Amino acid sequence: MNTTSQEQPVWYADLGSGQYRNPILYADYSDPDVIRVGEDFYMTASSFVSSPGLPILHSKDLVNWTILTHAVDRLPDSFNGKVRHGDGVWAPSLRYHDGKYWIYVGFPDEGVYMTNAENPAGPWSPLHLVKEAKGIIDTCPLWDEDGQAYLVHAFAKSRCGIKSRLQVCRMSPDGRSLLDDGVMIFDGTEHHPTVEGPKFYKRNGYYYIFAPAGGVSVGWQLVLRSRSVFGPYEEKVVLHQGDSIVNGPHQGGYVELESGESWFLHFQDREAYGRIVHLQPMGWENDWPVMGIDTNGDGIGEPVLTHKKPDVGRTYPPAVPETSDEFEKAELGLQWQWQGNREPGWHSLTENPGQLRLFARALPEGSTTFYDAPNVLCQKLPAPELTASTALTLTPGSGETLAGLTVFGHDYRYAALRSTGQRTELVFVAGTGNKESSSEAVAAVVALDAAVRVYLRVKIVLEAVCTFEYSLDGAEYETIGEPFDAVPGGWVGAKLGLFCLGGDGGHADFPWFRVESV
């Protein structure tokens, strides 16, 4: 959405004065990678098991971003059914080569996948399995000037027993297969534990690998360089928290502008808010990157909170990814993702025009709680403080039907209309879950008349403290349940979501979903 005087974003990075503030995206675009093609910038990020996946964002100035499309509509069929929290799309890389846009991504249990497109808006090719493997993650290609191609990657200890090491493999020039088992080019076990997320570059005759180390919440940005693709590599820490308030500044990508400037885009782990995106000024000294500003004189850059915008030759209007949705278009807004592998029968925007209809679906076989429902329609928290609101009417199906609004993570809450056909009530449910188990309990109940429209909203204030409220007229609201502190989910921040669960024939209609300032 382009901002207007009537519709203001709940978080903005462009200060309108030639300056910007960090984060440029106060939303969970984890493990971002960025490229410049001509006057345009494109970004992708981890999407794990949400679908559609692999978001493609677009910007003209590195500060103002909108969602362009998703590169993957559905994950492989092995993701159908129950939600595989924390699996799937880990730390993708985005490149432009030979007239095409390329994304490489390691699925920790399946292997290395690739997709490409001639137009970043799509269509993107079906996911191609470059190499079947367990534990190969965080993949990034490099096409060299001599026509040779390579892929650098990290390892997931939980899958293959290896951690804190980086490996380079030879790759076929067409990018569709790996040609060998690779060479281990760096071991960070002693000095750079949890080195991962490598990004591969070549500049001034040096091969560079940008890689985060030290862990997502407290780590630093490491850069390796060598005159040979297989090393040996020199190492240098170029960005850390230092005396700044930005913890764990690392994992991202860099771009060079036509104006000669360089910029580094990375994430910061903000717990329930997810891995939010920052932009750092960057330069070069003695063929080493220099990031941020060295405020404490230790020779390592610290993140900036405000800075002059990148010099892209002109000024562009403020823009932010979509959040609110009036459900008036033929398709859902690009901010929406399902919790699991999407199915076409989960929703309709045409059966009741101007409203989103969610069809009731039973929980996956063997599941007993909301935690494992794949048909929850979610979006990221877009700001540190906000109010998210909706309204709904519920048409019961066979058995119990349940529909409402949630804030979802490993701990979650939802307010929902629940109907058995004979009785309709508003319930507030508290739940918790992980890969091994989940549990939930009804914390509050309000008896209602059948076929009533209920208005629901949640107010979120620092630090992700959530208070649910309901109304029967859309004017006077009452609190339901106790406030709770939102928490992350499977490698992701907390999410806002709409859902409808239950027996055959039930559905819920939502006329709008609005995200506004508190």
LOKEMAR-380100 format. One record per residue (C-alpha): y, z, x; residue number from 1. Coordinates in steps of 0.001 Angstrom, whole numbers, plus 500000, padded with zeros to 6 digits. Each point is the difference from the previous one (the first is absolute). Layout:
BEGIN
atom y=Y | z=Z | x=X | num=NUM
...
This chain:
BEGIN
atom y=500000 | z=500000 | x=500000 | num=1
atom y=503480 | z=499253 | x=501196 | num=2
atom y=502239 | z=502960 | x=499339 | num=3
atom y=502838 | z=499772 | x=497498 | num=4
atom y=502696 | z=502360 | x=498824 | num=5
atom y=497832 | z=500831 | x=496992 | num=6
atom y=496772 | z=500549 | x=501896 | num=7
atom y=500154 | z=502066 | x=503161 | num=8
atom y=496990 | z=500724 | x=502209 | num=9
atom y=498825 | z=503559 | x=500500 | num=10
atom y=500005 | z=499367 | x=503758 | num=11
atom y=501999 | z=497450 | x=501929 | num=12
atom y=500264 | z=499295 | x=503724 | num=13
atom y=503024 | z=497699 | x=500045 | num=14
atom y=503111 | z=502197 | x=500131 | num=15
atom y=502300 | z=497081 | x=499153 | num=16
atom y=502144 | z=500609 | x=503072 | num=17
atom y=498135 | z=497905 | x=502542 | num=18
atom y=497787 | z=503030 | x=500650 | num=19
atom y=496526 | z=500894 | x=498763 | num=20
atom y=498135 | z=503271 | x=499726 | num=21
atom y=496371 | z=500856 | x=500647 | num=22
atom y=497534 | z=499795 | x=498504 | num=23
atom y=500625 | z=496425 | x=498954 | num=24
atom y=497115 | z=500414 | x=497516 | num=25
atom y=499433 | z=503509 | x=498653 | num=26
atom y=496557 | z=498942 | x=498803 | num=27
atom y=496458 | z=499930 | x=501302 | num=28
atom y=499777 | z=496714 | x=501886 | num=29
atom y=497551 | z=501380 | x=502520 | num=30
atom y=499345 | z=498346 | x=503373 | num=31
atom y=502626 | z=497265 | x=499528 | num=32
atom y=500117 | z=496786 | x=501980 | num=33
atom y=502933 | z=497590 | x=500016 | num=34
atom y=500807 | z=496463 | x=501131 | num=35
atom y=503013 | z=497698 | x=499969 | num=36
atom y=499665 | z=496349 | x=499037 | num=37
atom y=503358 | z=498240 | x=500233 | num=38
atom y=502511 | z=502012 | x=497971 | num=39
atom y=497344 | z=501922 | x=498070 | num=40
atom y=498122 | z=503209 | x=500719 | num=41
atom y=496597 | z=500863 | x=498554 | num=42
atom y=498105 | z=503271 | x=499975 | num=43
atom y=496522 | z=501096 | x=498999 | num=44
atom y=498394 | z=503448 | x=499914 | num=45
atom y=496753 | z=501850 | x=499399 | num=46
atom y=498858 | z=500057 | x=496379 | num=47
atom y=496565 | z=501645 | x=500400 | num=48
atom y=498047 | z=499572 | x=496721 | num=49
atom y=502898 | z=499247 | x=497655 | num=50
atom y=500125 | z=496561 | x=498418 | num=51
atom y=501702 | z=497649 | x=500270 | num=52
atom y=500128 | z=500791 | x=503711 | num=53
atom y=501807 | z=499003 | x=503173 | num=54
atom y=503575 | z=499974 | x=498658 | num=55
atom y=502335 | z=497351 | x=501386 | num=56
atom y=503623 | z=501144 | x=500129 | num=57
atom y=502993 | z=497802 | x=500795 | num=58
atom y=503423 | z=500691 | x=501491 | num=59
atom y=502939 | z=498078 | x=501391 | num=60
atom y=501380 | z=502842 | x=502120 | num=61
atom y=497161 | z=502496 | x=500698 | num=62
atom y=501773 | z=502591 | x=497815 | num=63
atom y=499778 | z=498672 | x=496438 | num=64
atom y=496442 | z=499216 | x=498888 | num=65
atom y=498269 | z=498702 | x=496878 | num=66
atom y=496311 | z=499439 | x=499223 | num=67
atom y=499130 | z=496304 | x=500162 | num=68
atom y=496301 | z=500049 | x=499096 | num=69
atom y=496646 | z=501453 | x=501037 | num=70
atom y=497697 | z=498104 | x=502336 | num=71
atom y=496812 | z=501362 | x=498402 | num=72
atom y=499423 | z=500042 | x=496246 | num=73
atom y=496701 | z=501882 | x=500168 | num=74
atom y=497984 | z=501595 | x=502776 | num=75
atom y=496384 | z=498930 | x=500671 | num=76
atom y=497492 | z=500787 | x=497256 | num=77
atom y=498701 | z=503013 | x=501935 | num=78
atom y=503168 | z=501754 | x=498774 | num=79
atom y=499230 | z=499470 | x=496308 | num=80
atom y=499547 | z=503046 | x=497783 | num=81
atom y=500692 | z=503460 | x=501395 | num=82
atom y=503106 | z=500425 | x=502165 | num=83
atom y=499186 | z=500129 | x=503718 | num=84
atom y=502971 | z=502189 | x=500917 | num=85
atom y=501330 | z=499382 | x=503516 | num=86
atom y=497852 | z=496935 | x=500749 | num=87
atom y=500947 | z=496321 | x=499942 | num=88
atom y=503158 | z=498519 | x=501525 | num=89
atom y=500930 | z=501905 | x=503174 | num=90
atom y=503031 | z=499085 | x=502156 | num=91
atom y=500338 | z=496223 | x=499580 | num=92
atom y=501885 | z=497687 | x=502345 | num=93
atom y=502209 | z=497109 | x=498909 | num=94
atom y=500657 | z=496941 | x=502179 | num=95
atom y=501423 | z=496472 | x=499734 | num=96
atom y=498057 | z=497367 | x=501940 | num=97
atom y=499433 | z=496256 | x=499742 | num=98
atom y=502059 | z=499698 | x=496819 | num=99
atom y=498118 | z=502759 | x=498188 | num=100
atom y=500368 | z=503695 | x=499241 | num=101
atom y=496988 | z=502043 | x=501085 | num=102
atom y=498852 | z=503517 | x=499154 | num=103
atom y=497170 | z=501727 | x=501847 | num=104
atom y=498650 | z=503298 | x=498767 | num=105
atom y=497102 | z=502270 | x=500831 | num=106
atom y=498026 | z=501521 | x=497142 | num=107
atom y=498374 | z=503054 | x=501626 | num=108
atom y=496623 | z=499471 | x=498320 | num=109
atom y=499841 | z=496218 | x=499678 | num=110
atom y=501684 | z=498409 | x=503002 | num=111
atom y=502917 | z=497756 | x=500946 | num=112
atom y=501510 | z=497814 | x=497273 | num=113
atom y=502602 | z=497247 | x=500135 | num=114
atom y=502128 | z=498204 | x=497416 | num=115
atom y=502695 | z=497368 | x=500504 | num=116
atom y=502572 | z=498015 | x=498049 | num=117
atom y=502447 | z=497172 | x=500558 | num=118
atom y=502524 | z=501779 | x=497771 | num=119
atom y=500402 | z=503800 | x=500223 | num=120
atom y=500404 | z=500072 | x=496205 | num=121
atom y=496472 | z=498622 | x=499795 | num=122
atom y=497466 | z=498870 | x=499217 | num=123
atom y=498177 | z=501927 | x=502721 | num=124
atom y=496496 | z=498898 | x=500945 | num=125
atom y=496998 | z=502100 | x=498935 | num=126
atom y=499152 | z=502767 | x=502439 | num=127
atom y=497887 | z=498581 | x=502825 | num=128
atom y=497645 | z=502307 | x=501908 | num=129
atom y=500814 | z=499394 | x=503668 | num=130
atom y=497501 | z=502575 | x=501259 | num=131
atom y=497654 | z=502315 | x=498152 | num=132
atom y=500188 | z=503433 | x=501606 | num=133
atom y=500350 | z=503707 | x=499329 | num=134
atom y=502940 | z=501846 | x=501501 | num=135
atom y=502126 | z=497067 | x=501228 | num=136
atom y=503491 | z=500647 | x=498622 | num=137
atom y=503688 | z=499247 | x=500561 | num=138
atom y=499543 | z=496389 | x=501070 | num=139
atom y=502715 | z=497717 | x=501382 | num=140
atom y=499709 | z=496404 | x=501311 | num=141
atom y=501805 | z=498241 | x=502846 | num=142
atom y=500044 | z=496247 | x=500530 | num=143
atom y=500885 | z=499259 | x=503630 | num=144
atom y=501938 | z=497031 | x=501354 | num=145
atom y=496841 | z=498507 | x=501535 | num=146
atom y=498287 | z=499730 | x=496627 | num=147
atom y=497810 | z=503057 | x=500452 | num=148
atom y=499955 | z=502679 | x=497307 | num=149
atom y=499300 | z=503731 | x=500113 | num=150
atom y=499680 | z=502980 | x=497676 | num=151
atom y=500822 | z=503607 | x=500871 | num=152
atom y=498603 | z=502843 | x=497924 | num=153
atom y=499421 | z=503739 | x=499822 | num=154
atom y=496981 | z=502020 | x=498869 | num=155
atom y=499268 | z=502397 | x=497132 | num=156
atom y=497972 | z=502906 | x=501390 | num=157
atom y=498737 | z=500885 | x=496519 | num=158
atom y=498182 | z=496648 | x=499912 | num=159
atom y=499014 | z=499211 | x=503585 | num=160
atom y=500480 | z=503161 | x=502071 | num=161
atom y=502808 | z=498492 | x=502123 | num=162
atom y=503625 | z=501113 | x=499901 | num=163
atom y=503227 | z=499731 | x=502022 | num=164
atom y=499034 | z=496693 | x=501627 | num=165
atom y=501257 | z=496440 | x=499661 | num=166
atom y=497950 | z=496852 | x=500481 | num=167
atom y=500877 | z=496308 | x=500393 | num=168
atom y=497627 | z=497254 | x=498854 | num=169
atom y=500149 | z=496275 | x=500500 | num=170
atom y=500555 | z=498191 | x=496714 | num=171
atom y=499422 | z=496390 | x=498987 | num=172
atom y=503309 | z=498080 | x=499951 | num=173
atom y=499552 | z=499367 | x=496274 | num=174
atom y=500046 | z=503768 | x=499481 | num=175
atom y=496735 | z=500086 | x=498053 | num=176
atom y=497599 | z=501715 | x=502417 | num=177
atom y=499805 | z=502256 | x=503031 | num=178
atom y=498366 | z=498495 | x=503081 | num=179
atom y=498807 | z=503131 | x=501796 | num=180
atom y=499490 | z=503746 | x=499674 | num=181
atom y=503318 | z=500756 | x=501664 | num=182
atom y=501382 | z=501851 | x=503010 | num=183
atom y=501209 | z=503603 | x=499803 | num=184
atom y=503523 | z=499749 | x=501393 | num=185
atom y=501347 | z=503526 | x=499378 | num=186
atom y=498621 | z=503503 | x=499579 | num=187
atom y=502541 | z=502486 | x=498679 | num=188
atom y=497605 | z=502916 | x=499623 | num=189
atom y=501697 | z=502187 | x=502624 | num=190
atom y=503704 | z=499204 | x=499711 | num=191
atom y=500373 | z=497986 | x=496774 | num=192
atom y=497417 | z=501281 | x=497521 | num=193
atom y=499564 | z=498104 | x=496732 | num=194
atom y=501499 | z=496849 | x=501459 | num=195
atom y=499611 | z=497402 | x=497253 | num=196
atom y=501918 | z=497399 | x=497973 | num=197
atom y=500565 | z=497552 | x=502905 | num=198
atom y=502358 | z=497038 | x=499657 | num=199
atom y=499634 | z=497133 | x=502501 | num=200
atom y=502960 | z=498054 | x=501489 | num=201
atom y=500827 | z=497795 | x=502971 | num=202
atom y=503498 | z=499910 | x=501519 | num=203
atom y=501348 | z=498901 | x=503391 | num=204
atom y=496492 | z=499561 | x=501377 | num=205
atom y=498855 | z=503498 | x=498979 | num=206
atom y=497379 | z=500837 | x=497416 | num=207
atom y=501158 | z=502973 | x=497944 | num=208
atom y=498048 | z=502287 | x=497734 | num=209
atom y=502109 | z=502309 | x=497839 | num=210
atom y=497810 | z=502874 | x=498832 | num=211
atom y=500623 | z=503384 | x=498368 | num=212
atom y=498349 | z=503066 | x=501458 | num=213
atom y=499808 | z=503716 | x=499371 | num=214
atom y=499303 | z=499895 | x=496264 | num=215
atom y=502018 | z=498945 | x=496971 | num=216
atom y=502002 | z=503183 | x=499476 | num=217
atom y=500915 | z=500941 | x=503583 | num=218
atom y=499345 | z=496918 | x=502122 | num=219
atom y=502052 | z=497581 | x=502074 | num=220
atom y=500335 | z=496257 | x=500668 | num=221
atom y=498174 | z=498762 | x=503061 | num=222
atom y=500467 | z=496579 | x=501607 | num=223
atom y=497520 | z=498409 | x=502402 | num=224
atom y=500748 | z=496957 | x=502127 | num=225
atom y=498091 | z=497778 | x=502415 | num=226
atom y=500200 | z=496575 | x=501627 | num=227
atom y=496376 | z=499455 | x=498922 | num=228
atom y=498764 | z=500117 | x=496421 | num=229
atom y=497072 | z=502215 | x=501068 | num=230
atom y=502108 | z=502297 | x=502180 | num=231
atom y=500385 | z=502223 | x=501830 | num=232
atom y=502821 | z=501234 | x=497759 | num=233
atom y=502944 | z=502170 | x=500953 | num=234
atom y=501118 | z=502550 | x=497393 | num=235
atom y=503289 | z=501449 | x=498806 | num=236
atom y=501019 | z=502249 | x=497076 | num=237
atom y=503076 | z=498381 | x=498432 | num=238
atom y=500643 | z=501973 | x=496771 | num=239
atom y=499319 | z=503582 | x=498910 | num=240
atom y=501458 | z=502694 | x=497792 | num=241
atom y=501809 | z=501804 | x=502807 | num=242
atom y=502886 | z=501970 | x=498534 | num=243
atom y=500149 | z=497859 | x=496844 | num=244
atom y=498794 | z=501012 | x=496521 | num=245
atom y=497658 | z=496977 | x=499740 | num=246
atom y=496433 | z=501066 | x=500707 | num=247
atom y=497347 | z=497680 | x=501390 | num=248
atom y=502095 | z=496836 | x=500415 | num=249
atom y=497487 | z=497275 | x=500789 | num=250
atom y=497767 | z=497147 | x=498766 | num=251
atom y=501805 | z=496876 | x=499062 | num=252
atom y=501204 | z=496697 | x=501347 | num=253
atom y=503003 | z=498481 | x=501728 | num=254
atom y=502022 | z=496854 | x=499486 | num=255
atom y=502549 | z=498067 | x=502034 | num=256
atom y=503016 | z=498547 | x=498179 | num=257
atom y=501792 | z=496702 | x=500553 | num=258
atom y=503005 | z=502124 | x=501042 | num=259
atom y=497956 | z=501377 | x=502918 | num=260
atom y=499496 | z=503456 | x=498493 | num=261
atom y=496584 | z=501667 | x=499802 | num=262
atom y=498930 | z=502485 | x=497306 | num=263
atom y=496980 | z=502227 | x=499472 | num=264
atom y=498707 | z=500881 | x=496550 | num=265
atom y=497635 | z=502982 | x=499650 | num=266
atom y=498812 | z=502742 | x=497688 | num=267
atom y=500519 | z=503750 | x=499726 | num=268
atom y=497399 | z=502181 | x=498267 | num=269
atom y=501719 | z=501894 | x=497169 | num=270
atom y=496897 | z=501548 | x=498407 | num=271
atom y=500211 | z=499496 | x=496209 | num=272
atom y=502636 | z=497287 | x=500423 | num=273
atom y=497619 | z=498051 | x=502199 | num=274
atom y=500710 | z=498094 | x=503191 | num=275
atom y=503584 | z=498893 | x=499513 | num=276
atom y=501673 | z=497209 | x=501994 | num=277
atom y=502716 | z=500348 | x=502656 | num=278
atom y=501905 | z=497394 | x=502023 | num=279
atom y=500979 | z=500608 | x=503633 | num=280
atom y=502361 | z=498065 | x=502258 | num=281
atom y=498150 | z=498722 | x=503034 | num=282
atom y=500848 | z=498463 | x=503347 | num=283
atom y=498299 | z=499083 | x=503263 | num=284
atom y=500408 | z=501515 | x=503465 | num=285
atom y=497900 | z=498764 | x=502914 | num=286
atom y=497719 | z=498273 | x=497491 | num=287
atom y=499285 | z=503253 | x=498169 | num=288
atom y=501123 | z=500532 | x=496394 | num=289
atom y=502603 | z=502697 | x=499358 | num=290
atom y=499983 | z=501347 | x=496433 | num=291
atom y=502320 | z=502212 | x=497994 | num=292
atom y=502566 | z=502027 | x=501943 | num=293
atom y=499178 | z=502405 | x=502837 | num=294
atom y=502021 | z=502948 | x=498706 | num=295
atom y=498482 | z=502682 | x=502228 | num=296
atom y=499898 | z=498145 | x=503316 | num=297
atom y=496224 | z=500097 | x=500458 | num=298
atom y=499705 | z=496242 | x=500451 | num=299
atom y=498286 | z=499506 | x=496629 | num=300
atom y=501754 | z=498812 | x=496866 | num=301
atom y=500380 | z=502056 | x=496853 | num=302
atom y=500265 | z=498547 | x=496479 | num=303
atom y=503426 | z=499305 | x=498502 | num=304
atom y=501016 | z=501190 | x=496539 | num=305
atom y=502880 | z=497526 | x=499565 | num=306
atom y=500926 | z=496916 | x=501995 | num=307
atom y=501813 | z=496691 | x=499896 | num=308
atom y=497980 | z=497420 | x=498096 | num=309
atom y=498187 | z=497221 | x=501877 | num=310
atom y=502131 | z=497004 | x=500932 | num=311
atom y=498514 | z=497210 | x=497898 | num=312
atom y=503204 | z=497973 | x=499803 | num=313
atom y=501103 | z=500988 | x=496500 | num=314
atom y=499877 | z=502779 | x=497414 | num=315
atom y=497423 | z=500083 | x=497223 | num=316
atom y=500191 | z=501951 | x=496728 | num=317
atom y=498104 | z=503283 | x=499623 | num=318
atom y=496432 | z=499618 | x=498739 | num=319
atom y=497071 | z=502358 | x=499501 | num=320
atom y=496389 | z=499612 | x=498831 | num=321
atom y=499554 | z=500190 | x=496247 | num=322
atom y=499191 | z=503320 | x=498347 | num=323
atom y=500835 | z=499957 | x=496268 | num=324
atom y=498214 | z=497558 | x=497689 | num=325
atom y=500950 | z=499094 | x=496427 | num=326
atom y=496738 | z=498019 | x=499622 | num=327
atom y=501881 | z=496962 | x=498699 | num=328
atom y=498562 | z=497497 | x=502487 | num=329
atom y=496667 | z=498185 | x=499992 | num=330
atom y=498844 | z=501947 | x=503039 | num=331
atom y=500217 | z=503585 | x=501143 | num=332
atom y=502736 | z=500788 | x=502499 | num=333
atom y=498917 | z=499614 | x=503612 | num=334
atom y=500414 | z=503755 | x=500571 | num=335
atom y=496824 | z=500688 | x=498009 | num=336
atom y=496534 | z=500376 | x=501509 | num=337
atom y=496745 | z=501180 | x=498479 | num=338
atom y=498178 | z=502919 | x=501597 | num=339
atom y=496886 | z=497911 | x=500515 | num=340
atom y=498816 | z=496395 | x=499913 | num=341
atom y=501827 | z=498490 | x=497028 | num=342
atom y=498260 | z=498513 | x=496977 | num=343
atom y=501684 | z=497533 | x=497600 | num=344
atom y=499137 | z=502000 | x=496877 | num=345
atom y=501889 | z=503144 | x=500950 | num=346
atom y=503389 | z=499025 | x=498589 | num=347
atom y=501990 | z=497504 | x=497949 | num=348
atom y=503679 | z=499120 | x=499756 | num=349
atom y=499486 | z=497557 | x=497100 | num=350
atom y=497978 | z=501873 | x=497356 | num=351
atom y=503075 | z=502063 | x=499161 | num=352
atom y=502880 | z=497990 | x=501507 | num=353
atom y=502608 | z=502094 | x=501768 | num=354
atom y=497513 | z=502788 | x=500650 | num=355
atom y=497298 | z=500677 | x=502545 | num=356
atom y=496659 | z=500510 | x=498312 | num=357
atom y=497406 | z=501886 | x=502030 | num=358
atom y=496462 | z=499783 | x=498665 | num=359
atom y=497835 | z=503110 | x=500064 | num=360
atom y=497239 | z=499901 | x=502573 | num=361
atom y=497335 | z=502591 | x=500690 | num=362
atom y=499855 | z=501762 | x=503346 | num=363
atom y=497663 | z=498402 | x=502549 | num=364
atom y=496363 | z=501003 | x=499692 | num=365
atom y=499395 | z=503355 | x=501654 | num=366
atom y=503701 | z=500966 | x=499935 | num=367
atom y=501280 | z=502936 | x=497988 | num=368
atom y=503723 | z=500104 | x=500802 | num=369
atom y=503123 | z=497857 | x=499976 | num=370
atom y=499923 | z=500010 | x=503820 | num=371
atom y=497492 | z=497126 | x=500056 | num=372
atom y=501560 | z=497768 | x=497321 | num=373
atom y=500784 | z=496546 | x=501461 | num=374
atom y=501999 | z=498835 | x=496945 | num=375
atom y=503061 | z=502182 | x=500675 | num=376
atom y=503115 | z=497837 | x=500395 | num=377
atom y=502077 | z=501492 | x=502806 | num=378
atom y=503097 | z=499552 | x=502085 | num=379
atom y=501358 | z=501774 | x=503062 | num=380
atom y=502542 | z=502807 | x=499896 | num=381
atom y=503225 | z=498091 | x=500837 | num=382
atom y=502366 | z=502859 | x=500879 | num=383
atom y=500064 | z=503709 | x=500923 | num=384
atom y=501344 | z=500905 | x=496548 | num=385
atom y=499578 | z=498098 | x=496744 | num=386
atom y=499096 | z=500086 | x=496335 | num=387
atom y=497205 | z=497755 | x=498741 | num=388
atom y=499661 | z=499586 | x=496251 | num=389
atom y=498015 | z=498063 | x=497433 | num=390
atom y=498931 | z=500111 | x=496374 | num=391
atom y=496672 | z=499222 | x=498389 | num=392
atom y=498036 | z=499701 | x=496813 | num=393
atom y=496240 | z=500423 | x=500019 | num=394
atom y=497403 | z=498165 | x=497926 | num=395
atom y=496701 | z=501883 | x=500296 | num=396
atom y=496705 | z=498332 | x=500708 | num=397
atom y=496508 | z=501377 | x=499675 | num=398
atom y=499748 | z=503531 | x=501288 | num=399
atom y=502900 | z=501571 | x=501864 | num=400
atom y=502964 | z=497836 | x=501075 | num=401
atom y=502576 | z=501169 | x=502517 | num=402
atom y=503224 | z=498324 | x=501186 | num=403
atom y=503075 | z=501182 | x=501870 | num=404
atom y=502064 | z=500459 | x=503140 | num=405
atom y=498796 | z=501359 | x=503333 | num=406
atom y=501144 | z=501024 | x=503461 | num=407
atom y=496895 | z=499342 | x=502051 | num=408
atom y=498720 | z=501174 | x=503385 | num=409
atom y=497156 | z=502186 | x=501243 | num=410
atom y=501603 | z=502472 | x=497606 | num=411
atom y=501241 | z=498384 | x=496808 | num=412
atom y=501510 | z=500775 | x=496631 | num=413
atom y=500288 | z=497982 | x=496842 | num=414
atom y=501472 | z=500335 | x=496532 | num=415
atom y=498103 | z=497982 | x=497404 | num=416
atom y=499378 | z=499398 | x=496343 | num=417
atom y=496384 | z=500840 | x=499208 | num=418
atom y=498327 | z=498967 | x=496783 | num=419
atom y=496515 | z=500347 | x=498593 | num=420
atom y=500843 | z=498087 | x=496844 | num=421
atom y=500296 | z=503199 | x=497970 | num=422
atom y=502405 | z=501877 | x=502252 | num=423
atom y=502911 | z=498915 | x=502215 | num=424
atom y=501577 | z=502259 | x=502601 | num=425
atom y=502066 | z=499905 | x=503144 | num=426
atom y=498188 | z=501422 | x=503014 | num=427
atom y=501144 | z=500901 | x=503484 | num=428
atom y=497199 | z=499823 | x=502551 | num=429
atom y=499798 | z=501297 | x=503580 | num=430
atom y=497459 | z=498416 | x=502322 | num=431
atom y=498921 | z=499723 | x=503602 | num=432
atom y=497674 | z=497660 | x=501832 | num=433
atom y=498672 | z=498533 | x=503206 | num=434
atom y=497117 | z=497733 | x=500996 | num=435
atom y=497455 | z=502757 | x=499506 | num=436
atom y=501055 | z=501616 | x=496724 | num=437
atom y=502667 | z=500331 | x=497330 | num=438
atom y=500868 | z=502395 | x=497215 | num=439
atom y=502636 | z=500357 | x=497309 | num=440
atom y=501057 | z=502328 | x=497206 | num=441
atom y=502263 | z=499839 | x=496967 | num=442
atom y=503007 | z=502201 | x=500746 | num=443
atom y=501977 | z=499532 | x=496753 | num=444
atom y=499476 | z=498548 | x=496511 | num=445
atom y=502512 | z=499021 | x=497292 | num=446
atom y=498679 | z=499047 | x=496534 | num=447
atom y=501531 | z=496786 | x=498594 | num=448
atom y=499858 | z=497792 | x=496943 | num=449
atom y=497766 | z=496942 | x=500253 | num=450
atom y=501579 | z=496650 | x=501009 | num=451
atom y=503090 | z=501724 | x=501367 | num=452
atom y=502053 | z=498423 | x=502787 | num=453
atom y=500460 | z=502426 | x=502858 | num=454
atom y=502579 | z=499747 | x=502779 | num=455
atom y=498912 | z=501207 | x=503421 | num=456
atom y=501890 | z=500486 | x=503232 | num=457
atom y=499631 | z=501685 | x=503335 | num=458
atom y=502880 | z=501281 | x=502109 | num=459
atom y=499405 | z=500041 | x=503752 | num=460
atom y=502214 | z=501922 | x=502411 | num=461
atom y=499664 | z=500945 | x=503666 | num=462
atom y=497392 | z=500571 | x=501345 | num=463
atom y=498079 | z=497948 | x=497407 | num=464
atom y=500095 | z=502816 | x=497410 | num=465
atom y=499028 | z=498459 | x=496665 | num=466
atom y=500815 | z=501262 | x=496502 | num=467
atom y=498519 | z=498253 | x=496961 | num=468
atom y=501829 | z=499873 | x=496674 | num=469
atom y=499348 | z=498518 | x=496567 | num=470
atom y=502000 | z=499068 | x=496921 | num=471
atom y=499236 | z=498793 | x=496483 | num=472
atom y=503392 | z=498364 | x=499450 | num=473
atom y=501003 | z=498821 | x=503475 | num=474
atom y=502998 | z=502345 | x=500030 | num=475
atom y=498862 | z=503609 | x=500176 | num=476
atom y=497445 | z=500717 | x=502704 | num=477
atom y=497808 | z=503039 | x=500624 | num=478
atom y=498121 | z=500931 | x=503150 | num=479
atom y=496233 | z=499848 | x=499891 | num=480
atom y=497899 | z=501770 | x=502615 | num=481
atom y=501202 | z=501553 | x=503226 | num=482
atom y=501885 | z=498125 | x=502748 | num=483
atom y=497785 | z=498937 | x=502885 | num=484
atom y=500381 | z=498733 | x=503531 | num=485
atom y=498737 | z=496437 | x=500280 | num=486
atom y=497728 | z=499205 | x=502944 | num=487
atom y=498747 | z=496796 | x=501659 | num=488
atom y=496820 | z=498197 | x=499012 | num=489
atom y=497550 | z=498049 | x=502182 | num=490
atom y=502372 | z=499037 | x=502871 | num=491
atom y=502699 | z=499297 | x=497387 | num=492
atom y=502906 | z=501873 | x=498471 | num=493
atom y=499999 | z=501331 | x=496477 | num=494
atom y=500336 | z=497355 | x=497288 | num=495
atom y=501482 | z=499652 | x=496529 | num=496
atom y=497506 | z=498601 | x=497517 | num=497
atom y=499212 | z=498957 | x=496424 | num=498
atom y=496481 | z=500006 | x=498587 | num=499
atom y=497708 | z=499756 | x=496985 | num=500
atom y=496453 | z=501366 | x=500129 | num=501
atom y=497288 | z=500368 | x=497416 | num=502
atom y=497627 | z=498215 | x=497679 | num=503
atom y=499833 | z=496410 | x=498828 | num=504
atom y=502788 | z=498707 | x=497783 | num=505
atom y=502751 | z=502400 | x=501046 | num=506
atom y=503296 | z=499024 | x=501526 | num=507
atom y=503484 | z=501305 | x=500763 | num=508
atom y=503327 | z=498177 | x=499776 | num=509
atom y=502840 | z=500769 | x=502425 | num=510
atom y=503399 | z=498438 | x=499126 | num=511
atom y=501556 | z=500634 | x=503415 | num=512
atom y=499795 | z=501916 | x=503261 | num=513
atom y=503288 | z=501141 | x=501548 | num=514
atom y=500826 | z=501536 | x=503346 | num=515
atom y=503444 | z=501591 | x=500170 | num=516
atom y=501937 | z=502625 | x=501906 | num=517
atom y=499305 | z=503640 | x=499158 | num=518
